[in-house]
Amino acid sequence: MDADPVAHEYDTLLPGEALSIKEGDPRDIDHWIKVYSELVAFKEKILDEIGTQRDKVQAEGRLEVQHDDIIFRREFARLKRRLDYWRNEKETRKS
């Protein structure tokens, strides 16, 4: 069970991804692994920056930063799930 009770609300696909899943073209797998790897790395950098800057924000603004942190962590988790999906697809097709 997912630790985030609303994680399913964030499991949207990127444009063109549904078609790749439907058609099952093996060449698409590497494309989606690359796309999601880039997005995961990007979100990770943002989360690192939020962590670095959180204590520098005035006390009155920290709740806003905490909200951003929650949103970005959910988005990061969604992207990781999609990356894991495509990596699993690649492994499954090797078998």
C-alpha positions as CSV (number, residue, x, y, z in Angstrom):
1,M,0.0,0.0,0.0
2,D,1.2,3.5,-0.9
3,A,2.2,5.7,2.1
4,D,0.5,8.6,0.4
5,P,-3.3,8.2,0.5
6,V,-3.8,10.5,-2.5
7,A,-0.9,9.3,-4.6
8,H,-3.3,7.8,-7.3
9,E,-4.6,11.4,-8.0
10,Y,-1.1,12.3,-9.2
11,D,-0.5,9.3,-11.5
12,T,-1.0,11.1,-14.7
13,L,0.8,10.2,-17.9
14,L,2.8,12.5,-20.1
15,P,1.6,13.4,-23.6
16,G,2.2,10.4,-25.9
17,E,2.9,8.0,-23.1
18,A,-0.5,6.3,-23.2
19,L,0.0,5.6,-26.9
20,S,3.4,4.1,-26.2
21,I,1.9,1.8,-23.6
22,K,-0.9,0.8,-26.0
23,E,1.4,0.1,-29.0
24,G,4.1,-1.6,-27.0
25,D,6.9,-0.5,-29.2
26,P,10.2,-1.5,-27.5
27,R,12.0,1.6,-28.9
28,D,9.6,3.8,-26.8
29,I,10.8,2.2,-23.6
30,D,14.3,3.8,-23.7
31,H,12.7,7.1,-24.7
32,W,10.4,7.2,-21.6
33,I,13.2,6.0,-19.3
34,K,15.3,9.0,-20.5
35,V,12.4,11.4,-20.1
36,Y,11.5,10.3,-16.6
37,S,15.1,10.1,-15.6
38,E,15.6,13.8,-16.6
39,L,12.4,14.8,-14.7
40,V,13.3,12.9,-11.6
41,A,16.7,14.5,-11.5
42,F,15.1,17.9,-12.0
43,K,12.7,17.5,-9.2
44,E,15.4,16.1,-7.0
45,K,17.4,19.3,-7.5
46,I,14.4,21.4,-6.6
47,L,13.8,19.4,-3.4
48,D,17.4,19.8,-2.5
49,E,17.1,23.6,-3.0
50,I,13.9,23.7,-0.9
51,G,15.7,21.8,1.9
52,T,18.6,24.3,1.7
53,Q,16.5,27.4,1.7
54,R,13.7,26.3,4.1
55,D,15.4,27.6,7.2
56,K,16.4,30.9,5.5
57,V,12.8,31.9,5.0
58,Q,11.1,34.1,7.5
59,A,9.0,32.2,10.1
60,E,5.8,33.6,8.6
61,G,6.7,32.1,5.2
62,R,7.8,28.7,6.3
63,L,4.4,27.1,6.1
64,E,4.3,28.1,2.4
65,V,7.7,26.4,1.9
66,Q,6.5,23.3,3.7
67,H,3.5,23.2,1.3
68,D,5.8,23.4,-1.7
69,D,7.9,20.6,-0.2
70,I,4.9,18.4,0.1
71,I,3.7,19.1,-3.5
72,F,7.2,18.5,-4.9
73,R,7.7,15.3,-3.0
74,R,4.4,14.0,-4.3
75,E,5.4,14.9,-7.8
76,F,8.8,13.4,-7.3
77,A,7.2,10.1,-6.1
78,R,4.9,10.1,-9.1
79,L,7.8,10.6,-11.6
80,K,9.8,7.8,-9.8
81,R,6.8,5.4,-10.1
82,R,6.6,6.2,-13.8
83,L,10.3,5.7,-14.2
84,D,10.1,2.4,-12.3
85,Y,7.2,1.3,-14.6
86,W,9.3,1.9,-17.7
87,R,12.4,0.2,-16.2
88,N,10.3,-2.8,-15.3
89,E,8.9,-2.9,-18.8
90,K,12.5,-3.0,-20.2
91,E,13.4,-5.8,-17.8
92,T,10.2,-7.8,-18.6
93,R,10.9,-7.6,-22.4
94,K,14.4,-8.9,-21.9
95,S,13.1,-12.1,-20.4
